[in-house]
Amino acid sequence: MENKSLKRVHPPAFKAKVAIEAIKGEKTLAELTSIYGIHHSMIIKWKQAVLAGLDGIFSDKRKLKETDDRELISELYRQIGRLKVEVDFLKKKMGIFEGRE
């Protein structure tokens, strides 16, 4: 027996296709619901998500985030290297102290 309460997972490409159709406005919401078998509230939600994300396409926020990420990674590697040197130094010193006991 098939459980109809399970959520269907739609790939991003499908969501984008449906949202673009809704944005075009060539078909009514009822027609899109019938064609794609998606509840009208989901189509509205996907359409709103696309429209909300459009301003990000034309901004430099993505490039700034990538630059920030690269700088953070570089700084973390630098700190890891410094800490490794410190640990190695302390291990050597502990070896000297252990030898004197």
MOPAC internal coordinates of N, CA, C and O (Angstrom, degrees):
PM7 1SCF
backbone

  N    0.0000 0     0.00 0     0.00 0    0    0    0
  C    1.4438 1     0.00 0     0.00 0    1    0    0
  C    1.5249 1   108.75 1     0.00 0    2    1    0
  O    1.2310 1   120.12 1   -44.22 1    3    2    1
  N    1.2929 1   117.37 1   135.78 1    3    2    1
  C    1.4630 1   123.65 1  -176.14 1    5    3    2
  C    1.5249 1   110.41 1   -89.20 1    6    5    3
  O    1.2310 1   121.02 1   -46.15 1    7    6    5
  N    1.3288 1   115.66 1   133.85 1    7    6    5
  C    1.4643 1   120.79 1   179.71 1    9    7    6
  C    1.5246 1   108.94 1   -91.81 1   10    9    7
  O    1.2310 1   120.17 1   -65.30 1   11   10    9
  N    1.3223 1   117.29 1   114.70 1   11   10    9
  C    1.4636 1   121.48 1  -176.93 1   13   11   10
  C    1.5195 1   112.53 1   -82.89 1   14   13   11
  O    1.2310 1   119.89 1   172.15 1   15   14   13
  N    1.3367 1   117.81 1    -7.85 1   15   14   13
  C    1.4578 1   120.10 1  -179.17 1   17   15   14
  C    1.5308 1   112.17 1   -82.95 1   18   17   15
  O    1.2310 1   120.03 1   172.73 1   19   18   17
  N    1.3245 1   117.55 1    -7.27 1   19   18   17
  C    1.4605 1   120.26 1   178.68 1   21   19   18
  C    1.5214 1   110.30 1   -69.06 1   22   21   19
  O    1.2310 1   121.45 1   -42.26 1   23   22   21
  N    1.3121 1   114.83 1   137.74 1   23   22   21
  C    1.4616 1   119.23 1   178.74 1   25   23   22
  C    1.5256 1   109.83 1   -77.12 1   26   25   23
  O    1.2310 1   121.43 1   -40.89 1   27   26   25
  N    1.3093 1   114.87 1   139.11 1   27   26   25
  C    1.4580 1   119.57 1   174.04 1   29   27   26
  C    1.5169 1   107.88 1   -87.85 1   30   29   27
  O    1.2310 1   120.73 1   -39.84 1   31   30   29
  N    1.3044 1   116.20 1   140.16 1   31   30   29
  C    1.4609 1   121.41 1   177.86 1   33   31   30
  C    1.5198 1   107.60 1  -106.73 1   34   33   31
  O    1.2310 1   121.22 1   -57.87 1   35   34   33
  N    1.3254 1   115.27 1   122.13 1   35   34   33
  C    1.4579 1   120.54 1  -178.15 1   37   35   34
  C    1.5225 1   109.06 1  -105.09 1   38   37   35
  O    1.2310 1   120.51 1   -41.83 1   39   38   37
  N    1.3225 1   116.63 1   138.17 1   39   38   37
  C    1.4666 1   119.56 1   178.43 1   41   39   38
  C    1.5279 1   111.04 1   -66.45 1   42   41   39
  O    1.2310 1   120.21 1   -27.63 1   43   42   41
  N    1.3262 1   117.20 1   152.37 1   43   42   41
  C    1.4622 1   121.32 1  -179.67 1   45   43   42
  C    1.5295 1   113.69 1   -54.73 1   46   45   43
  O    1.2310 1   120.06 1   143.58 1   47   46   45
  N    1.3203 1   117.49 1   -36.42 1   47   46   45
  C    1.4686 1   120.76 1  -179.65 1   49   47   46
  C    1.5314 1   110.67 1   -63.25 1   50   49   47
  O    1.2310 1   120.64 1   140.40 1   51   50   49
  N    1.3268 1   116.37 1   -39.60 1   51   50   49
  C    1.4611 1   120.72 1   178.85 1   53   51   50
  C    1.5278 1   110.38 1   -66.13 1   54   53   51
  O    1.2310 1   120.67 1   136.13 1   55   54   53
  N    1.3357 1   116.32 1   -43.87 1   55   54   53
  C    1.4560 1   120.57 1   179.23 1   57   55   54
  C    1.5281 1   110.38 1   -60.82 1   58   57   55
  O    1.2310 1   120.86 1   137.61 1   59   58   57
  N    1.3234 1   115.95 1   -42.39 1   59   58   57
  C    1.4656 1   120.30 1  -179.92 1   61   59   58
  C    1.5307 1   110.50 1   -63.79 1   62   61   59
  O    1.2310 1   120.67 1   137.72 1   63   62   61
  N    1.3198 1   116.33 1   -42.28 1   63   62   61
  C    1.4642 1   120.79 1  -179.87 1   65   63   62
  C    1.5287 1   110.96 1   -60.61 1   66   65   63
  O    1.2310 1   120.72 1   133.28 1   67   66   65
  N    1.3261 1   116.23 1   -46.72 1   67   66   65
  C    1.4708 1   120.81 1  -179.63 1   69   67   66
  C    1.5247 1   110.20 1   -65.43 1   70   69   67
  O    1.2310 1   120.55 1   136.89 1   71   70   69
  N    1.3419 1   116.55 1   -43.11 1   71   70   69
  C    1.4658 1   120.60 1  -179.76 1   73   71   70
  C    1.5252 1   111.19 1   -62.48 1   74   73   71
  O    1.2310 1   120.22 1   139.14 1   75   74   73
  N    1.3106 1   117.18 1   -40.86 1   75   74   73
  C    1.4710 1   120.75 1   179.12 1   77   75   74
  C    1.5186 1   110.60 1   -64.95 1   78   77   75
  O    1.2310 1   120.51 1   139.54 1   79   78   77
  N    1.3162 1   116.64 1   -40.46 1   79   78   77
  C    1.4674 1   120.17 1   176.38 1   81   79   78
  C    1.5267 1   110.31 1   -60.40 1   82   81   79
  O    1.2310 1   120.66 1   139.33 1   83   82   81
  N    1.3344 1   116.34 1   -40.67 1   83   82   81
  C    1.4651 1   120.14 1   179.78 1   85   83   82
  C    1.5256 1   110.52 1   -67.55 1   86   85   83
  O    1.2310 1   120.26 1   141.72 1   87   86   85
  N    1.3136 1   117.11 1   -38.28 1   87   86   85
  C    1.4689 1   121.13 1  -179.85 1   89   87   86
  C    1.5273 1   110.66 1   -67.18 1   90   89   87
  O    1.2310 1   120.67 1   140.45 1   91   90   89
  N    1.3329 1   116.32 1   -39.55 1   91   90   89
  C    1.4672 1   120.14 1   179.33 1   93   91   90
  C    1.5267 1   111.22 1   -57.33 1   94   93   91
  O    1.2310 1   120.66 1   141.33 1   95   94   93
  N    1.3089 1   116.34 1   -38.67 1   95   94   93
  C    1.4565 1   120.52 1   178.33 1   97   95   94
  C    1.5187 1   114.37 1    76.50 1   98   97   95
  O    1.2310 1   119.78 1  -166.55 1   99   98   97
  N    1.3161 1   118.02 1    13.45 1   99   98   97
  C    1.4647 1   121.20 1   179.71 1  101   99   98
  C    1.5231 1   111.56 1   -74.58 1  102  101   99
  O    1.2310 1   120.55 1   155.52 1  103  102  101
  N    1.3374 1   116.56 1   -24.48 1  103  102  101
  C    1.4616 1   121.57 1   179.36 1  105  103  102
  C    1.5215 1   108.29 1  -123.90 1  106  105  103
  O    1.2310 1   121.01 1   -28.86 1  107  106  105
  N    1.3002 1   115.66 1   151.14 1  107  106  105
  C    1.4608 1   119.76 1   179.10 1  109  107  106
  C    1.5263 1   109.36 1   -74.95 1  110  109  107
  O    1.2310 1   121.60 1   -14.75 1  111  110  109
  N    1.3021 1   114.53 1   165.25 1  111  110  109
  C    1.4560 1   120.69 1   178.20 1  113  111  110
  C    1.5309 1   110.38 1   -61.49 1  114  113  111
  O    1.2310 1   120.75 1   142.45 1  115  114  113
  N    1.3094 1   116.18 1   -37.55 1  115  114  113
  C    1.4712 1   120.53 1   178.56 1  117  115  114
  C    1.5244 1   110.65 1   -65.02 1  118  117  115
  O    1.2310 1   120.22 1   140.55 1  119  118  117
  N    1.3294 1   117.18 1   -39.45 1  119  118  117
  C    1.4685 1   120.21 1   177.96 1  121  119  118
  C    1.5249 1   111.12 1   -65.16 1  122  121  119
  O    1.2310 1   120.63 1   136.63 1  123  122  121
  N    1.3294 1   116.41 1   -43.37 1  123  122  121
  C    1.4653 1   119.81 1   179.07 1  125  123  122
  C    1.5271 1   111.13 1   -63.81 1  126  125  123
  O    1.2310 1   120.96 1   140.60 1  127  126  125
  N    1.3159 1   115.77 1   -39.40 1  127  126  125
  C    1.4652 1   120.47 1   177.42 1  129  127  126
  C    1.5223 1   110.47 1   -60.56 1  130  129  127
  O    1.2310 1   120.80 1   137.22 1  131  130  129
  N    1.3090 1   116.08 1   -42.78 1  131  130  129
  C    1.4582 1   121.23 1  -179.74 1  133  131  130
  C    1.5328 1   111.70 1   -69.07 1  134  133  131
  O    1.2310 1   120.47 1   136.90 1  135  134  133
  N    1.3310 1   116.71 1   -43.10 1  135  134  133
  C    1.4682 1   121.40 1  -177.63 1  137  135  134
  C    1.5247 1   111.55 1   -65.48 1  138  137  135
  O    1.2310 1   120.63 1   131.31 1  139  138  137
  N    1.3357 1   116.41 1   -48.69 1  139  138  137
  C    1.4657 1   120.41 1  -172.44 1  141  139  138
  C    1.5244 1   114.22 1   -97.01 1  142  141  139
  O    1.2310 1   120.11 1   170.82 1  143  142  141
  N    1.3350 1   117.40 1    -9.18 1  143  142  141
  C    1.4546 1   120.17 1   178.98 1  145  143  142
  C    1.5157 1   113.08 1    67.61 1  146  145  143
  O    1.2310 1   120.97 1  -149.48 1  147  146  145
  N    1.3161 1   115.74 1    30.52 1  147  146  145
  C    1.4598 1   122.52 1  -179.02 1  149  147  146
  C    1.5237 1   108.18 1  -113.01 1  150  149  147
  O    1.2310 1   120.61 1   -40.07 1  151  150  149
  N    1.3223 1   116.43 1   139.93 1  151  150  149
  C    1.4593 1   120.39 1   178.13 1  153  151  150
  C    1.5214 1   109.38 1   -63.74 1  154  153  151
  O    1.2310 1   120.71 1   -36.34 1  155  154  153
  N    1.3218 1   116.24 1   143.66 1  155  154  153
  C    1.4715 1   121.06 1  -175.13 1  157  155  154
  C    1.5270 1   112.53 1   -59.61 1  158  157  155
  O    1.2310 1   120.26 1   148.82 1  159  158  157
  N    1.3450 1   117.11 1   -31.18 1  159  158  157
  C    1.4733 1   118.96 1   179.75 1  161  159  158
  C    1.5340 1   111.44 1   -66.57 1  162  161  159
  O    1.2310 1   120.65 1   146.87 1  163  162  161
  N    1.3426 1   116.36 1   -33.13 1  163  162  161
  C    1.4659 1   119.60 1   177.64 1  165  163  162
  C    1.5308 1   110.67 1   -69.87 1  166  165  163
  O    1.2310 1   120.77 1   140.37 1  167  166  165
  N    1.3110 1   116.14 1   -39.63 1  167  166  165
  C    1.4646 1   119.68 1   178.62 1  169  167  166
  C    1.5252 1   109.47 1   -62.46 1  170  169  167
  O    1.2310 1   120.48 1   136.83 1  171  170  169
  N    1.3149 1   116.68 1   -43.17 1  171  170  169
  C    1.4710 1   120.69 1   178.63 1  173  171  170
  C    1.5302 1   110.02 1   -62.63 1  174  173  171
  O    1.2310 1   120.50 1   136.47 1  175  174  173
  N    1.3241 1   116.64 1   -43.53 1  175  174  173
  C    1.4674 1   121.51 1  -179.54 1  177  175  174
  C    1.5314 1   110.65 1   -61.67 1  178  177  175
  O    1.2310 1   120.17 1   133.74 1  179  178  177
  N    1.3358 1   117.28 1   -46.26 1  179  178  177
  C    1.4636 1   121.19 1  -179.95 1  181  179  178
  C    1.5294 1   110.63 1   -64.25 1  182  181  179
  O    1.2310 1   120.62 1   139.10 1  183  182  181
  N    1.3337 1   116.42 1   -40.90 1  183  182  181
  C    1.4679 1   121.03 1   178.63 1  185  183  182
  C    1.5303 1   109.83 1   -61.16 1  186  185  183
  O    1.2310 1   120.29 1   134.21 1  187  186  185
  N    1.3148 1   117.05 1   -45.79 1  187  186  185
  C    1.4648 1   120.76 1   179.41 1  189  187  186
  C    1.5279 1   111.46 1   -63.05 1  190  189  187
  O    1.2310 1   120.50 1   141.90 1  191  190  189
  N    1.3145 1   116.66 1   -38.10 1  191  190  189
  C    1.4664 1   120.57 1   179.54 1  193  191  190
  C    1.5277 1   110.64 1   -64.55 1  194  193  191
  O    1.2310 1   120.58 1   138.58 1  195  194  193
  N    1.3258 1   116.50 1   -41.42 1  195  194  193
  C    1.4655 1   120.41 1   178.53 1  197  195  194
  C    1.5221 1   110.34 1   -64.83 1  198  197  195
  O    1.2310 1   120.51 1   133.28 1  199  198  197
  N    1.3084 1   116.63 1   -46.72 1  199  198  197
  C    1.4657 1   119.96 1  -179.23 1  201  199  198
  C    1.5274 1   111.73 1   -64.48 1  202  201  199
  O    1.2310 1   120.08 1   143.53 1  203  202  201
  N    1.3146 1   117.44 1   -36.47 1  203  202  201
  C    1.4607 1   121.24 1   179.57 1  205  203  202
  C    1.5301 1   111.14 1   -69.18 1  206  205  203
  O    1.2310 1   120.42 1   149.28 1  207  206  205
  N    1.3226 1   116.80 1   -30.72 1  207  206  205
  C    1.4577 1   120.48 1  -177.51 1  209  207  206
  C    1.5130 1   115.15 1   -87.54 1  210  209  207
  O    1.2310 1   120.15 1   172.10 1  211  210  209
  N    1.3157 1   117.33 1    -7.90 1  211  210  209
  C    1.4641 1   119.83 1  -176.66 1  213  211  210
  C    1.5224 1   113.64 1   -62.97 1  214  213  211
  O    1.2310 1   120.05 1   142.06 1  215  214  213
  N    1.3186 1   117.51 1   -37.94 1  215  214  213
  C    1.4606 1   118.76 1  -178.22 1  217  215  214
  C    1.5295 1   111.69 1   -64.29 1  218  217  215
  O    1.2310 1   120.12 1   151.64 1  219  218  217
  N    1.3283 1   117.37 1   -28.36 1  219  218  217
  C    1.4598 1   121.30 1   178.43 1  221  219  218
  C    1.5157 1   113.54 1   -68.94 1  222  221  219
  O    1.2310 1   120.50 1   155.65 1  223  222  221
  N    1.3113 1   116.65 1   -24.35 1  223  222  221
  C    1.4637 1   120.52 1   179.84 1  225  223  222
  C    1.5156 1   110.84 1   -65.77 1  226  225  223
  O    1.2310 1   120.89 1   144.58 1  227  226  225
  N    1.3150 1   115.90 1   -35.42 1  227  226  225
  C    1.4551 1   120.12 1  -175.45 1  229  227  226
  C    1.5247 1   113.36 1   -97.97 1  230  229  227
  O    1.2310 1   119.91 1  -173.12 1  231  230  229
  N    1.3167 1   117.77 1     6.88 1  231  230  229
  C    1.4623 1   119.78 1  -179.58 1  233  231  230
  C    1.5149 1   110.45 1  -104.19 1  234  233  231
  O    1.2310 1   121.22 1   -12.73 1  235  234  233
  N    1.3139 1   115.28 1   167.27 1  235  234  233
  C    1.4568 1   121.46 1   179.46 1  237  235  234
  C    1.5222 1   111.47 1   -94.99 1  238  237  235
  O    1.2310 1   119.73 1  -169.20 1  239  238  237
  N    1.3344 1   118.12 1    10.80 1  239  238  237
  C    1.4599 1   121.12 1  -178.30 1  241  239  238
  C    1.5282 1   111.00 1   -59.61 1  242  241  239
  O    1.2310 1   120.31 1   140.54 1  243  242  241
  N    1.3188 1   117.02 1   -39.46 1  243  242  241
  C    1.4546 1   120.44 1  -178.65 1  245  243  242
  C    1.5211 1   110.10 1   -63.69 1  246  245  243
  O    1.2310 1   120.29 1   136.61 1  247  246  245
  N    1.3428 1   117.04 1   -43.39 1  247  246  245
  C    1.4579 1   120.33 1   179.28 1  249  247  246
  C    1.5240 1   110.84 1   -66.34 1  250  249  247
  O    1.2310 1   120.41 1   140.77 1  251  250  249
  N    1.3448 1   116.83 1   -39.23 1  251  250  249
  C    1.4579 1   120.12 1   178.47 1  253  251  250
  C    1.5243 1   110.96 1   -63.70 1  254  253  251
  O    1.2310 1   120.64 1   140.06 1  255  254  253
  N    1.3262 1   116.38 1   -39.94 1  255  254  253
  C    1.4606 1   120.09 1   179.20 1  257  255  254
  C    1.5207 1   110.24 1   -65.27 1  258  257  255
  O    1.2310 1   119.83 1   137.64 1  259  258  257
  N    1.3229 1   117.93 1   -42.36 1  259  258  257
  C    1.4604 1   120.96 1   178.41 1  261  259  258
  C    1.5204 1   110.82 1   -61.88 1  262  261  259
  O    1.2310 1   120.14 1   138.60 1  263  262  261
  N    1.3425 1   117.35 1   -41.40 1  263  262  261
  C    1.4548 1   121.58 1   178.38 1  265  263  262
  C    1.5194 1   110.02 1   -64.88 1  266  265  263
  O    1.2310 1   120.37 1   135.12 1  267  266  265
  N    1.3295 1   116.89 1   -44.88 1  267  266  265
  C    1.4641 1   120.64 1   178.12 1  269  267  266
  C    1.5212 1   111.24 1   -60.66 1  270  269  267
  O    1.2310 1   120.51 1   138.37 1  271  270  269
  N    1.3329 1   116.62 1   -41.63 1  271  270  269
  C    1.4644 1   120.95 1   179.17 1  273  271  270
  C    1.5234 1   110.76 1   -62.47 1  274  273  271
  O    1.2310 1   120.28 1   135.81 1  275  274  273
  N    1.3372 1   117.06 1   -44.19 1  275  274  273
  C    1.4654 1   120.60 1   179.47 1  277  275  274
  C    1.5240 1   110.87 1   -62.99 1  278  277  275
  O    1.2310 1   120.51 1   138.69 1  279  278  277
  N    1.3355 1   116.62 1   -41.31 1  279  278  277
  C    1.4623 1   120.37 1   179.00 1  281  279  278
  C    1.5221 1   110.97 1   -65.01 1  282  281  279
  O    1.2310 1   120.32 1   138.83 1  283  282  281
  N    1.3188 1   117.00 1   -41.17 1  283  282  281
  C    1.4585 1   121.42 1   178.73 1  285  283  282
  C    1.5291 1   110.50 1   -63.29 1  286  285  283
  O    1.2310 1   120.44 1   134.26 1  287  286  285
  N    1.3140 1   116.76 1   -45.74 1  287  286  285
  C    1.4654 1   120.93 1   179.58 1  289  287  286
  C    1.5156 1   110.33 1   -61.57 1  290  289  287
  O    1.2310 1   120.35 1   136.92 1  291  290  289
  N    1.3099 1   116.93 1   -43.08 1  291  290  289
  C    1.4625 1   121.07 1   178.43 1  293  291  290
  C    1.5280 1   110.98 1   -60.80 1  294  293  291
  O    1.2310 1   120.45 1   134.81 1  295  294  293
  N    1.3153 1   116.75 1   -45.19 1  295  294  293
  C    1.4650 1   121.36 1   179.18 1  297  295  294
  C    1.5236 1   110.74 1   -63.27 1  298  297  295
  O    1.2310 1   119.88 1   138.41 1  299  298  297
  N    1.3184 1   117.83 1   -41.59 1  299  298  297
  C    1.4566 1   120.93 1   179.73 1  301  299  298
  C    1.5236 1   111.49 1   -64.70 1  302  301  299
  O    1.2310 1   119.91 1   138.65 1  303  302  301
  N    1.3315 1   117.78 1   -41.35 1  303  302  301
  C    1.4585 1   120.45 1   176.69 1  305  303  302
  C    1.5261 1   110.81 1   -63.36 1  306  305  303
  O    1.2310 1   120.32 1   141.98 1  307  306  305
  N    1.3309 1   116.99 1   -38.02 1  307  306  305
  C    1.4592 1   120.88 1   178.35 1  309  307  306
  C    1.5275 1   109.93 1   -62.89 1  310  309  307
  O    1.2310 1   120.54 1   135.37 1  311  310  309
  N    1.3351 1   116.57 1   -44.63 1  311  310  309
  C    1.4590 1   120.78 1   179.10 1  313  311  310
  C    1.5231 1   111.77 1   -64.94 1  314  313  311
  O    1.2310 1   120.47 1   139.72 1  315  314  313
  N    1.3251 1   116.70 1   -40.28 1  315  314  313
  C    1.4673 1   120.44 1   178.16 1  317  315  314
  C    1.5244 1   109.75 1   -60.90 1  318  317  315
  O    1.2310 1   120.43 1   135.60 1  319  318  317
  N    1.3182 1   116.78 1   -44.40 1  319  318  317
  C    1.4684 1   120.62 1   178.79 1  321  319  318
  C    1.5160 1   111.62 1   -60.97 1  322  321  319
  O    1.2310 1   120.40 1   135.37 1  323  322  321
  N    1.3276 1   116.85 1   -44.63 1  323  322  321
  C    1.4725 1   121.39 1  -179.75 1  325  323  322
  C    1.5256 1   110.17 1   -63.23 1  326  325  323
  O    1.2310 1   120.44 1   135.30 1  327  326  325
  N    1.3272 1   116.77 1   -44.70 1  327  326  325
  C    1.4629 1   120.33 1  -179.90 1  329  327  326
  C    1.5270 1   112.04 1   -65.61 1  330  329  327
  O    1.2310 1   120.45 1   143.92 1  331  330  329
  N    1.3114 1   116.75 1   -36.08 1  331  330  329
  C    1.4707 1   120.54 1   177.75 1  333  331  330
  C    1.5190 1   110.08 1   -63.79 1  334  333  331
  O    1.2310 1   120.13 1   137.73 1  335  334  333
  N    1.3235 1   117.36 1   -42.27 1  335  334  333
  C    1.4659 1   121.06 1   178.26 1  337  335  334
  C    1.5290 1   109.61 1   -62.97 1  338  337  335
  O    1.2310 1   120.62 1   137.08 1  339  338  337
  N    1.3323 1   116.41 1   -42.92 1  339  338  337
  C    1.4653 1   120.13 1   179.73 1  341  339  338
  C    1.5283 1   111.38 1   -63.51 1  342  341  339
  O    1.2310 1   120.05 1   136.92 1  343  342  341
  N    1.3186 1   117.52 1   -43.08 1  343  342  341
  C    1.4679 1   121.26 1   179.32 1  345  343  342
  C    1.5217 1   110.05 1   -63.44 1  346  345  343
  O    1.2310 1   120.38 1   135.19 1  347  346  345
  N    1.3258 1   116.88 1   -44.81 1  347  346  345
  C    1.4646 1   119.97 1   178.82 1  349  347  346
  C    1.5238 1   110.83 1   -60.94 1  350  349  347
  O    1.2310 1   120.18 1   138.93 1  351  350  349
  N    1.3221 1   117.26 1   -41.07 1  351  350  349
  C    1.4654 1   121.79 1   178.29 1  353  351  350
  C    1.5300 1   110.48 1   -61.91 1  354  353  351
  O    1.2310 1   120.75 1   133.23 1  355  354  353
  N    1.3372 1   116.18 1   -46.77 1  355  354  353
  C    1.4653 1   119.91 1  -179.63 1  357  355  354
  C    1.5230 1   111.98 1   -65.55 1  358  357  355
  O    1.2310 1   120.15 1   143.21 1  359  358  357
  N    1.3189 1   117.32 1   -36.79 1  359  358  357
  C    1.4677 1   120.41 1   176.60 1  361  359  358
  C    1.5221 1   110.28 1   -61.21 1  362  361  359
  O    1.2310 1   120.39 1   137.61 1  363  362  361
  N    1.3381 1   116.85 1   -42.39 1  363  362  361
  C    1.4665 1   120.91 1   178.52 1  365  363  362
  C    1.5218 1   110.05 1   -63.45 1  366  365  363
  O    1.2310 1   120.16 1   135.74 1  367  366  365
  N    1.3248 1   117.30 1   -44.26 1  367  366  365
  C    1.4560 1   121.43 1   179.98 1  369  367  366
  C    1.5330 1   110.56 1   -63.36 1  370  369  367
  O    1.2310 1   120.09 1   138.97 1  371  370  369
  N    1.3131 1   117.44 1   -41.03 1  371  370  369
  C    1.4605 1   120.92 1   179.04 1  373  371  370
  C    1.5235 1   109.97 1   -63.52 1  374  373  371
  O    1.2310 1   120.74 1   143.05 1  375  374  373
  N    1.2918 1   116.19 1   -36.95 1  375  374  373
  C    1.4642 1   120.03 1   177.13 1  377  375  374
  C    1.5089 1   111.24 1   -62.92 1  378  377  375
  O    1.2310 1   120.01 1   140.73 1  379  378  377
  N    1.3241 1   117.59 1   -39.27 1  379  378  377
  C    1.4600 1   122.08 1   178.25 1  381  379  378
  C    1.5145 1   109.61 1   -66.26 1  382  381  379
  O    1.2310 1   120.28 1   134.93 1  383  382  381
  N    1.3383 1   117.06 1   -45.07 1  383  382  381
  C    1.4628 1   120.93 1  -179.44 1  385  383  382
  C    1.5270 1   111.28 1   -65.95 1  386  385  383
  O    1.2310 1   119.77 1   142.42 1  387  386  385
  N    1.3036 1   118.04 1   -37.58 1  387  386  385
  C    1.4662 1   121.77 1   179.39 1  389  387  386
  C    1.5192 1   110.05 1   -66.88 1  390  389  387
  O    1.2310 1   119.69 1   146.36 1  391  390  389
  N    1.3063 1   118.19 1   -33.64 1  391  390  389
  C    1.4534 1   121.64 1  -179.64 1  393  391  390
  C    1.5201 1   113.04 1   -69.61 1  394  393  391
  O    1.2310 1   119.27 1   155.94 1  395  394  393
  N    1.3239 1   119.00 1   -24.06 1  395  394  393
  C    1.4629 1   123.65 1  -177.83 1  397  395  394
  C    1.5291 1   112.15 1   -82.53 1  398  397  395
  O    1.2310 1   119.92 1   159.25 1  399  398  397
  N    1.3219 1   117.76 1   -20.75 1  399  398  397
  C    1.4591 1   120.30 1  -174.65 1  401  399  398
  C    1.4900 1   112.10 1   -71.69 1  402  401  399
  O    1.2310 1   120.10 1   180.00 1  403  402  401

